Amino acid sequence: MVAKIATGEVEDNPKAPDPTYHSRGGKKGGAARAAKLSPAERSEIAKKAAARRWNPR
């Protein structure tokens, strides 16, 4: 495949992916997860994240 791209037989990445298509799922997933968690569960997750962020190992 590399040789075909180098000789021009095949175009490398002929169509770039649409960025809006890729970001839709992530935007939905975070909100859905937050909606189903209780405030206590969200707080626990935030505490773990902060501890990990400020004390890496």
Secondary structure by P-SEA (a helix, b strand, c coil): caaaaaacccccccccccccccaaaaaaaaaaaaaaccaaaaaaaaaaaaaaaaccc
